[in-house]
Amino acid sequence: MLYSQLFSFALEQLEDKSKALDLHVILEETFHITRAEFYSKKNREITDLANLRKFYRRRQLLLKGVPLAYIIKKKEFYSETFYVNHNVLIPRPETEILVETTLKYLESLQKPAKVLDIGAGSGNISILLAKHTNSNITAVEISREALYVLKKNIELFHLEKKITALHADLFPKTSFLFDAIVSNPPYISLNEWKTLQPNVRDHEPKIALVGGKDGLELIRRIAKTAPVHLVPGGKLFLEIGYNQKTAVQTILLKSGFTSLEFIEDLDHIPRVAIAQFSF
């Protein structure tokens, strides 16, 4: 079978032709070729039978609606490539706003900062903060399966000296305070989760998506306890849902935060909440 025949045959099996690009990526990743190399080899016979079988297995996963990132075990985020599997949320573009906002604050401190990343997942936030600043990061994850992915990415980026990965429920048992706390918590309501696209609802971890019945359960817990873990003047950075600004503002003010700011995404939707705590 030729490379071109393999791709054409696989494309015919796809009901959703918009996934043609995903299919191309799977072929390139499986046979370790670039797009240009595919076109130069498209009329050559496939002799790599082991990878041919691997391609068929990956194609079946795509047909079942498994997200591409889980199939090829990686996802690009903020110009970096992270290892992912079905135990962690797939990094999304909205979270880049959270990263950029937190980076600006840490850079403004002009000193090595102590940062807590709650619900670190794949470690994409922790790793970027550690890579671009002199901060020391404590990355907390409640899921032991996700913790494995977190530690694997820390090792892949050689950041073991700057990031400490811990198994804990939101807050670690530490004797020091943090200059900043950052989190992309689960903030989808249970009813919203039921209406998500099948490729998200059926494959991404529910624990990383659903924040209780109204989507705000984890945000309430973080806001309530964060002040005792922050230095005076320290800040909390939260990614929030598209319709949660008013509710989150109320939660943060009731928790004792004195200064609030919301950062909008490109669609002018409040996406990141910044709350400062002062004694």
N, C-alpha and C positions, 0 to 999 in steps of 0.2 A: 504494500500500500504506500502511496505517495503522501507527503506531508499535506499537499493541497486536497487530496481525496479524504484524508483523515479529518481535516477541518470541515470540509463541506458535508461529510456524513454526520459529524457531530452537530453541526449547525442545524441540519434537517430535523434532528431530534428535539431541538429547543422549541417549545411553544412560544416562549417569550423571546422574540428576536432581538430585543434590546439588550439581552445578555450576551450578544455576539462578542463584545469587547472582553467580557469576563472569560469567555471561552478562549479567546486569543491569548489572554494572560496565562490561563492554565496551560495551554500548549507551550508557550514560551518558557514558563517556569519549569514545566515537567522535562522538557528536552534541553533546557539550559541554553536557549538561543534568544537572540534579540529579534525585534520585529523585522529589521532589515535582513537578518540571517534567514528568517522564515521565508521571506520572498525570494531570496537567492537559492534556497533549498527546496522550494515548494514542489518541484517536479522530480525530486530525488526519492528513492525508495527508503523507507524507514527500516533500519537494521537493528535499532536499539529496542529489543523486545521487552526488556524489563521496564523501561520507561513508557513503552506503548501500553502495557498493562496498567501502569500507574496512571496514565492519562485516562484510560477507560474508567478506572475507579473514581478519579476526580470528576470526570464528566457526569457520572451517576449522582454524585453529591450535588452538583450544580442543578441537575434535573429535579432533585428533591427539594430545591430551594435553599440549600445551605449557602450562607454568605461566602463570597469569594475569599475574604480574609481568613476564614476558618479552613477553607479548602487548601490554600497555599501556606497557611500558618504564619502570615505576616501582614502588617498594615503600615502604610506610610502616614506619618503624622508630624507636622511641623518640620518637614524636610528630613525627618529621620525614619528609619524602618524598625518597627517593633515586632517581636515575636508575640503572636496571640493564638489562643485556642478557645474552645467553646466555654471555658470557665471564666472568661473575662469579657467585659464589654468591648466592642470594637471602637477604638478612638474615632471621634467625630470632629468635623471642622469647627463646630461651635466651641469646643473645649479649647481651641487655640486662643480664643479671646481670654479665657481664664488664665492660660499660661502667660500670654503677653502682659496682661494686667498685673499679675503677680511678679513677673520679672521686672517690670518698671519699678515697682515698690521696693523690691530687694536691692536693685541697683541704686536706688535713692538713699538707702541706708548707709552706703559707703563703709560697710563693715561686714565681716562674716556673720550671717544670720542663722538662727536655728528655726527650721521650718517643719511643721507637721502636715503631712498629706494623709487625710482621712479617706479610707476606701480607695486605696491606691491602684487596685486592679492590675493592669499590665505594667504599671510604673511609668507610663508615658509622661505624666505631670512631674513626678519626682525627678526623673532622669533629666528632663529638660531644664528644670530649675537648678539641679546640681551641675549640669554641663555648662550652663551659661552664667552662673554666679559662683561666688565663694561660699555659698550656703552649705550647711550640714542638714540633711533631710532625714526625718524619721517618717518612714512610710508604713502605715498601718492597714492591715487587711484582715477581715473576719473569716473569709473563706480560705481554707488551707489549700484548696486546689488553685485558687487565684494567687495565693502567696507563692506557690511554686513558679508561676509565670512571672510574677514580680521579681523574684530572686534571679530567675534565668535572664531577664532583661538587664538587671543590674550588672550581672556578670558579663553579658555580651557587650555592654558599654564600659566595662572596667571601672565601675564607680563604687566598688565595695567600701572604699575608705570615706566616701562622702554620703552614702545612703545606708541607713539601718532599716531593714525590713522586719516588721514585727507582726505577730498574730495577736490581734486584740479587737475588741468591740468598740470602735470609734476612737477612744482615747487610751494611750499607753500609760503604764505606771512608771512615770519618770519623776525625778527630783528637780528638774529644771523647767523653766518657762520658755515659750516660743515667741519669736518676733512676729511670726505669721503662721496662720493655720489656713490651709487650702483644701478644698474638697469639691469633687463632682459627685454629689450624693445621688442615690436613687430618688427621683422626684416626679415620677409618673404615677398617677392614681391607678387604683385597681381597675376601674372602669375604662380608663384610657388604654391600659395595657391590653385589655380584651379586644380593642379595636385596632391595634397595631398591625402593620403588614406581617404576614406569616413568616417571612424571612427573618424578622426581628423577634416577634412573639414566640415562635416555635424553636428558635435556635440560640438567641442570646440569653444569658443568665437572668432569670426573673429577679433574683436578689439584688442585681446591679441596676435594675430598671424601676422597680416598684417601691415607692416610698410610703407604704401603708395605704389605707383606704382613700385618703385625699391627696396623697403624694407628698405631704409635708412632714410626715412622722420623723424621718431622719434629720431634716432641717431643724425641727424643734429640738431634738435631742442634742444636736451639735451646738446650736445657739445657746441652749441652757447651760452647757458645761464649758464651752470654749473660754469664757472670761477667766476662769480660774487657771487656765493653762497658758494665758497670754501675758507677756510683759506689759507694764503700763504703756499705753500708746500703741500696743500691738494691733494687728489687723486680721480680720477673718475674711477670706475670699471664697464665695460660694457660686457655683453654677446653678441656675434656677430654670424652671420651666417657662414657657412662653406667656402664661397667664398668671404668674405667681408673684409679681412685684408687690402688690398691696399686702397680700398675706404674709410674705417674707418680711416686709418692712415692719409690720405689726409684731411679728415673732421676735425680730432682732431688738426692737425698742423695749419690749417687755423683758428681754433677757439682760438688759442693762447696757447695751451698746449706745454710745452717745453721738456717733457721727456715721451717717449712711450715704452711700453713693451707688448708683446703678449704671452699668456699662451696657450699651445697646449693641446688637449685632448689625449686620449690613441691612437687615430688614426692619431696623429700628425697634426691635423687640428687646426689652430688658433681659440680658442673658447672664450677667455677673453682678452679684451683690457684694459690696465692700463695706464692712462694718468695723469701726474702730472702738476699742475699749480703753477707758482711762479710769483709774481709781479715783 
